[in-house]
Amino acid sequence: MVGIILSAGKGERLLHYTKNKPKVLSDINGITILDNIYFLLTHCMKFESIYLGAGHCIDAVEEYVTKKNLSKIKIVYNPFYKISGPLVTLWLILHYINDDFVFMNGDTLFSKKVFTCVKKNILNVNEGIYLVCSMSDNAKTDDVKVLYDNDGNIIAVGKDIENYNAISAGMVVVKGKRRCSTFKLLLDKVSKTDDFVNFKKTWHSFLNDIIANGNHIKPILVDQSGWYEIDRIEDIDKLQSLLQQDSIFSDLLNMK
């Protein structure tokens, strides 16, 4: 299984931090998001290959990966990052991959418990597509809402869903030769549409395309306190405070 980190965008709502680097290199008390995800993918998931989709300030990314000796990372450049979202980055990376994969946004800090839960859920499963999410009935405007039925099949994903029972943690697992092939073929089909190379098409909306084509996507439910998405400056300030407390993220201090 291969890990994929989507981090090509400019992070314009965080320009104080991202003018000269992408969000994945945002420093929170001496730990970057890239440090966090790399540590969890290599130590908890035991991945040997990690693909990092880069665009904005790619020189800074390459320099950081070399300096920190993050040897399992392969950087894939998205030349369309100024006019497109992470789905294009994912499409580019998947051209290099023939294995099962886990992909995630590069703007979210995760606790070990999240990855432990994900690993436990997929360990004895031969195939499937899974969205990591947390139960919620009080989502924020920017949260990606998720609705799943009583059989555990996701019905819809998106920011504008009125009826929902979870929010996305920004991570997807695709396991099994047939599921990987289906995912790639549908993404290739979407890549030929007019909305692909712009910000209208997101990877969350692409999950709806997968569902519409008769494929099941299952939720992997994790505690919402185990992940933290960074969109704005106040998110970094709050997270810095959490890291100094006895919180679920305090174990990350050992990564320094």
DRENKOLNU-781978 format. One record per residue (C-alpha): x, y, z; residue number from 1. Coordinates in nm, 3 decimals. Layout:
<atoms>
{c1=X; c2=Y; c3=Z; romi=NUM}
...
</atoms>
This chain:
<atoms>
{c1=0.000; c2=0.000; c3=0.000; romi=1}
{c1=0.119; c2=0.348; c3=-0.092; romi=2}
{c1=0.061; c2=0.679; c3=0.087; romi=3}
{c1=-0.030; c2=0.997; c3=-0.102; romi=4}
{c1=-0.019; c2=1.351; c3=0.039; romi=5}
{c1=-0.198; c2=1.620; c3=-0.162; romi=6}
{c1=-0.023; c2=1.951; c3=-0.105; romi=7}
{c1=0.014; c2=2.152; c3=-0.424; romi=8}
{c1=-0.208; c2=2.451; c3=-0.345; romi=9}
{c1=-0.115; c2=2.801; c3=-0.230; romi=10}
{c1=-0.319; c2=2.805; c3=0.091; romi=11}
{c1=-0.431; c2=3.162; c3=0.030; romi=12}
{c1=-0.622; c2=3.191; c3=0.358; romi=13}
{c1=-0.291; c2=3.129; c3=0.537; romi=14}
{c1=-0.069; c2=3.364; c3=0.338; romi=15}
{c1=0.106; c2=3.482; c3=0.655; romi=16}
{c1=0.245; c2=3.128; c3=0.681; romi=17}
{c1=0.234; c2=3.009; c3=0.320; romi=18}
{c1=0.380; c2=3.296; c3=0.119; romi=19}
{c1=0.707; c2=3.108; c3=0.078; romi=20}
{c1=0.597; c2=2.751; c3=0.152; romi=21}
{c1=0.292; c2=2.524; c3=0.118; romi=22}
{c1=0.063; c2=2.443; c3=0.411; romi=23}
{c1=0.223; c2=2.102; c3=0.454; romi=24}
{c1=0.537; c2=2.281; c3=0.579; romi=25}
{c1=0.349; c2=2.496; c3=0.831; romi=26}
{c1=0.537; c2=2.482; c3=1.161; romi=27}
{c1=0.334; c2=2.411; c3=1.475; romi=28}
{c1=0.558; c2=2.413; c3=1.783; romi=29}
{c1=0.850; c2=2.271; c3=1.586; romi=30}
{c1=0.647; c2=2.010; c3=1.398; romi=31}
{c1=0.534; c2=2.046; c3=1.038; romi=32}
{c1=0.227; c2=1.873; c3=0.898; romi=33}
{c1=0.463; c2=1.683; c3=0.667; romi=34}
{c1=0.663; c2=1.558; c3=0.967; romi=35}
{c1=0.339; c2=1.440; c3=1.125; romi=36}
{c1=0.201; c2=1.254; c3=0.825; romi=37}
{c1=0.538; c2=1.107; c3=0.727; romi=38}
{c1=0.595; c2=0.974; c3=1.079; romi=39}
{c1=0.250; c2=0.814; c3=1.095; romi=40}
{c1=0.268; c2=0.661; c3=0.747; romi=41}
{c1=0.611; c2=0.511; c3=0.803; romi=42}
{c1=0.575; c2=0.407; c3=1.169; romi=43}
{c1=0.205; c2=0.325; c3=1.212; romi=44}
{c1=0.123; c2=0.208; c3=0.858; romi=45}
{c1=0.476; c2=0.083; c3=0.774; romi=46}
{c1=0.458; c2=0.231; c3=0.422; romi=47}
{c1=0.772; c2=0.213; c3=0.211; romi=48}
{c1=0.652; c2=0.457; c3=-0.055; romi=49}
{c1=0.492; c2=0.798; c3=-0.006; romi=50}
{c1=0.403; c2=1.031; c3=-0.292; romi=51}
{c1=0.385; c2=1.401; c3=-0.219; romi=52}
{c1=0.193; c2=1.612; c3=-0.468; romi=53}
{c1=0.359; c2=1.955; c3=-0.482; romi=54}
{c1=0.316; c2=2.278; c3=-0.674; romi=55}
{c1=0.333; c2=2.603; c3=-0.477; romi=56}
{c1=0.694; c2=2.668; c3=-0.366; romi=57}
{c1=0.809; c2=2.324; c3=-0.479; romi=58}
{c1=1.172; c2=2.428; c3=-0.425; romi=59}
{c1=1.101; c2=2.468; c3=-0.054; romi=60}
{c1=0.940; c2=2.124; c3=-0.048; romi=61}
{c1=1.233; c2=1.958; c3=-0.222; romi=62}
{c1=1.479; c2=2.132; c3=0.009; romi=63}
{c1=1.287; c2=2.028; c3=0.321; romi=64}
{c1=1.253; c2=1.664; c3=0.213; romi=65}
{c1=1.628; c2=1.648; c3=0.146; romi=66}
{c1=1.725; c2=1.830; c3=0.465; romi=67}
{c1=1.507; c2=1.608; c3=0.685; romi=68}
{c1=1.609; c2=1.294; c3=0.494; romi=69}
{c1=1.250; c2=1.189; c3=0.430; romi=70}
{c1=1.383; c2=0.915; c3=0.208; romi=71}
{c1=1.054; c2=0.735; c3=0.136; romi=72}
{c1=0.899; c2=1.043; c3=-0.027; romi=73}
{c1=0.870; c2=1.080; c3=-0.403; romi=74}
{c1=0.767; c2=1.429; c3=-0.513; romi=75}
{c1=0.527; c2=1.469; c3=-0.805; romi=76}
{c1=0.487; c2=1.820; c3=-0.945; romi=77}
{c1=0.146; c2=1.953; c3=-1.046; romi=78}
{c1=0.215; c2=2.227; c3=-1.305; romi=79}
{c1=-0.154; c2=2.326; c3=-1.296; romi=80}
{c1=-0.166; c2=2.403; c3=-0.923; romi=81}
{c1=-0.250; c2=2.771; c3=-0.978; romi=82}
{c1=-0.572; c2=2.689; c3=-1.160; romi=83}
{c1=-0.673; c2=2.349; c3=-1.022; romi=84}
{c1=-0.741; c2=2.165; c3=-0.699; romi=85}
{c1=-0.607; c2=1.848; c3=-0.534; romi=86}
{c1=-0.803; c2=1.614; c3=-0.763; romi=87}
{c1=-0.568; c2=1.700; c3=-1.050; romi=88}
{c1=-0.271; c2=1.636; c3=-0.823; romi=89}
{c1=-0.414; c2=1.297; c3=-0.730; romi=90}
{c1=-0.474; c2=1.211; c3=-1.096; romi=91}
{c1=-0.111; c2=1.291; c3=-1.181; romi=92}
{c1=0.023; c2=1.081; c3=-0.893; romi=93}
{c1=-0.192; c2=0.778; c3=-0.973; romi=94}
{c1=-0.011; c2=0.744; c3=-1.305; romi=95}
{c1=0.291; c2=0.627; c3=-1.102; romi=96}
{c1=0.105; c2=0.381; c3=-0.879; romi=97}
{c1=-0.012; c2=0.023; c3=-0.934; romi=98}
{c1=-0.075; c2=-0.063; c3=-0.569; romi=99}
{c1=-0.345; c2=-0.004; c3=-0.309; romi=100}
{c1=-0.327; c2=0.351; c3=-0.178; romi=101}
{c1=-0.427; c2=0.592; c3=0.096; romi=102}
{c1=-0.452; c2=0.961; c3=0.008; romi=103}
{c1=-0.505; c2=1.259; c3=0.232; romi=104}
{c1=-0.503; c2=1.637; c3=0.234; romi=105}
{c1=-0.175; c2=1.801; c3=0.327; romi=106}
{c1=-0.339; c2=2.053; c3=0.558; romi=107}
{c1=-0.450; c2=1.820; c3=0.839; romi=108}
{c1=-0.266; c2=1.713; c3=1.151; romi=109}
{c1=-0.352; c2=1.361; c3=1.268; romi=110}
{c1=-0.307; c2=1.175; c3=1.595; romi=111}
{c1=-0.167; c2=0.823; c3=1.611; romi=112}
{c1=-0.510; c2=0.697; c3=1.715; romi=113}
{c1=-0.657; c2=0.792; c3=1.378; romi=114}
{c1=-0.402; c2=0.590; c3=1.183; romi=115}
{c1=-0.429; c2=0.301; c3=1.427; romi=116}
{c1=-0.805; c2=0.296; c3=1.371; romi=117}
{c1=-0.767; c2=0.313; c3=0.992; romi=118}
{c1=-0.514; c2=0.030; c3=0.994; romi=119}
{c1=-0.739; c2=-0.186; c3=1.211; romi=120}
{c1=-1.038; c2=-0.133; c3=0.980; romi=121}
{c1=-0.859; c2=-0.225; c3=0.657; romi=122}
{c1=-0.620; c2=-0.493; c3=0.787; romi=123}
{c1=-0.837; c2=-0.796; c3=0.709; romi=124}
{c1=-1.031; c2=-0.646; c3=0.417; romi=125}
{c1=-0.950; c2=-0.762; c3=0.065; romi=126}
{c1=-1.100; c2=-0.468; c3=-0.120; romi=127}
{c1=-1.302; c2=-0.154; c3=-0.077; romi=128}
{c1=-1.310; c2=0.225; c3=-0.089; romi=129}
{c1=-1.327; c2=0.401; c3=0.246; romi=130}
{c1=-1.365; c2=0.763; c3=0.356; romi=131}
{c1=-1.226; c2=0.846; c3=0.699; romi=132}
{c1=-1.475; c2=1.065; c3=0.882; romi=133}
{c1=-1.617; c2=1.155; c3=1.223; romi=134}
{c1=-1.974; c2=1.150; c3=1.343; romi=135}
{c1=-2.112; c2=1.502; c3=1.377; romi=136}
{c1=-2.442; c2=1.688; c3=1.384; romi=137}
{c1=-2.287; c2=2.032; c3=1.423; romi=138}
{c1=-2.066; c2=2.086; c3=1.119; romi=139}
{c1=-1.904; c2=2.418; c3=1.034; romi=140}
{c1=-1.960; c2=2.591; c3=0.701; romi=141}
{c1=-1.626; c2=2.476; c3=0.561; romi=142}
{c1=-1.663; c2=2.116; c3=0.676; romi=143}
{c1=-1.724; c2=1.850; c3=0.412; romi=144}
{c1=-2.041; c2=1.673; c3=0.523; romi=145}
{c1=-2.101; c2=1.302; c3=0.480; romi=146}
{c1=-2.428; c2=1.109; c3=0.472; romi=147}
{c1=-2.428; c2=0.731; c3=0.508; romi=148}
{c1=-2.719; c2=0.488; c3=0.539; romi=149}
{c1=-2.803; c2=0.215; c3=0.790; romi=150}
{c1=-2.607; c2=-0.038; c3=0.584; romi=151}
{c1=-2.291; c2=0.167; c3=0.623; romi=152}
{c1=-2.279; c2=0.291; c3=0.264; romi=153}
{c1=-2.203; c2=0.656; c3=0.197; romi=154}
{c1=-2.481; c2=0.823; c3=-0.001; romi=155}
{c1=-2.343; c2=1.174; c3=-0.052; romi=156}
{c1=-2.039; c2=1.390; c3=0.025; romi=157}
{c1=-2.017; c2=1.769; c3=0.005; romi=158}
{c1=-2.016; c2=2.102; c3=0.183; romi=159}
{c1=-2.376; c2=2.183; c3=0.093; romi=160}
{c1=-2.545; c2=1.867; c3=0.219; romi=161}
{c1=-2.831; c2=1.956; c3=0.453; romi=162}
{c1=-2.885; c2=1.609; c3=0.600; romi=163}
{c1=-2.561; c2=1.450; c3=0.719; romi=164}
{c1=-2.433; c2=1.234; c3=1.001; romi=165}
{c1=-2.056; c2=1.281; c3=0.972; romi=166}
{c1=-1.781; c2=1.511; c3=0.846; romi=167}
{c1=-1.481; c2=1.414; c3=0.637; romi=168}
{c1=-1.136; c2=1.393; c3=0.796; romi=169}
{c1=-0.977; c2=1.435; c3=0.452; romi=170}
{c1=-0.848; c2=1.080; c3=0.401; romi=171}
{c1=-0.949; c2=0.799; c3=0.163; romi=172}
{c1=-0.837; c2=0.435; c3=0.144; romi=173}
{c1=-0.861; c2=0.239; c3=-0.184; romi=174}
{c1=-0.781; c2=-0.130; c3=-0.149; romi=175}
{c1=-0.798; c2=-0.420; c3=-0.393; romi=176}
{c1=-0.705; c2=-0.450; c3=-0.761; romi=177}
{c1=-1.062; c2=-0.413; c3=-0.884; romi=178}
{c1=-1.137; c2=-0.108; c3=-0.667; romi=179}
{c1=-0.811; c2=0.064; c3=-0.760; romi=180}
{c1=-0.883; c2=0.002; c3=-1.128; romi=181}
{c1=-1.237; c2=0.139; c3=-1.096; romi=182}
{c1=-1.114; c2=0.447; c3=-0.914; romi=183}
{c1=-0.849; c2=0.520; c3=-1.177; romi=184}
{c1=-1.076; c2=0.457; c3=-1.475; romi=185}
{c1=-1.345; c2=0.688; c3=-1.341; romi=186}
{c1=-1.088; c2=0.955; c3=-1.260; romi=187}
{c1=-0.950; c2=0.931; c3=-1.614; romi=188}
{c1=-1.304; c2=0.979; c3=-1.743; romi=189}
{c1=-1.355; c2=1.285; c3=-1.522; romi=190}
{c1=-1.020; c2=1.426; c3=-1.638; romi=191}
{c1=-1.169; c2=1.470; c3=-1.984; romi=192}
{c1=-1.450; c2=1.699; c3=-1.862; romi=193}
{c1=-1.443; c2=2.078; c3=-1.882; romi=194}
{c1=-1.450; c2=2.129; c3=-1.505; romi=195}
{c1=-1.148; c2=1.912; c3=-1.429; romi=196}
{c1=-0.861; c2=2.162; c3=-1.452; romi=197}
{c1=-1.016; c2=2.425; c3=-1.230; romi=198}
{c1=-1.130; c2=2.455; c3=-0.871; romi=199}
{c1=-1.488; c2=2.345; c3=-0.936; romi=200}
{c1=-1.407; c2=1.974; c3=-0.920; romi=201}
{c1=-1.281; c2=1.842; c3=-0.586; romi=202}
{c1=-1.183; c2=1.496; c3=-0.478; romi=203}
{c1=-1.477; c2=1.493; c3=-0.240; romi=204}
{c1=-1.717; c2=1.561; c3=-0.528; romi=205}
{c1=-1.542; c2=1.285; c3=-0.723; romi=206}
{c1=-1.649; c2=1.041; c3=-0.451; romi=207}
{c1=-2.007; c2=1.122; c3=-0.553; romi=208}
{c1=-1.918; c2=1.021; c3=-0.910; romi=209}
{c1=-1.789; c2=0.688; c3=-0.779; romi=210}
{c1=-2.113; c2=0.632; c3=-0.589; romi=211}
{c1=-2.325; c2=0.735; c3=-0.890; romi=212}
{c1=-2.151; c2=0.467; c3=-1.095; romi=213}
{c1=-2.276; c2=0.196; c3=-0.859; romi=214}
{c1=-1.975; c2=0.160; c3=-0.631; romi=215}
{c1=-1.992; c2=0.144; c3=-0.254; romi=216}
{c1=-1.787; c2=0.375; c3=-0.032; romi=217}
{c1=-1.779; c2=0.289; c3=0.337; romi=218}
{c1=-1.701; c2=0.526; c3=0.626; romi=219}
{c1=-1.420; c2=0.458; c3=0.869; romi=220}
{c1=-1.532; c2=0.644; c3=1.178; romi=221}
{c1=-1.267; c2=0.809; c3=1.396; romi=222}
{c1=-1.297; c2=1.047; c3=1.689; romi=223}
{c1=-1.313; c2=1.407; c3=1.570; romi=224}
{c1=-1.065; c2=1.507; c3=1.840; romi=225}
{c1=-0.801; c2=1.298; c3=1.662; romi=226}
{c1=-0.754; c2=1.522; c3=1.358; romi=227}
{c1=-0.729; c2=1.894; c3=1.301; romi=228}
{c1=-0.762; c2=2.073; c3=0.968; romi=229}
{c1=-0.567; c2=2.396; c3=0.922; romi=230}
{c1=-0.740; c2=2.652; c3=0.702; romi=231}
{c1=-0.683; c2=2.984; c3=0.876; romi=232}
{c1=-0.429; c2=3.155; c3=1.100; romi=233}
{c1=-0.653; c2=3.107; c3=1.404; romi=234}
{c1=-0.642; c2=2.731; c3=1.341; romi=235}
{c1=-0.264; c2=2.732; c3=1.386; romi=236}
{c1=-0.291; c2=2.942; c3=1.701; romi=237}
{c1=-0.547; c2=2.703; c3=1.850; romi=238}
{c1=-0.345; c2=2.396; c3=1.754; romi=239}
{c1=-0.031; c2=2.537; c3=1.912; romi=240}
{c1=-0.229; c2=2.571; c3=2.233; romi=241}
{c1=-0.359; c2=2.212; c3=2.206; romi=242}
{c1=-0.008; c2=2.076; c3=2.163; romi=243}
{c1=0.095; c2=2.235; c3=2.491; romi=244}
{c1=-0.193; c2=2.074; c3=2.677; romi=245}
{c1=-0.260; c2=1.714; c3=2.773; romi=246}
{c1=-0.449; c2=1.650; c3=2.451; romi=247}
{c1=-0.466; c2=1.368; c3=2.200; romi=248}
{c1=-0.200; c2=1.552; c3=1.999; romi=249}
{c1=0.053; c2=1.574; c3=2.284; romi=250}
{c1=0.226; c2=1.253; c3=2.172; romi=251}
{c1=0.336; c2=1.436; c3=1.856; romi=252}
{c1=0.585; c2=1.634; c3=2.062; romi=253}
{c1=0.795; c2=1.318; c3=2.074; romi=254}
{c1=0.850; c2=1.351; c3=1.700; romi=255}
{c1=1.079; c2=1.651; c3=1.741; romi=256}
</atoms>
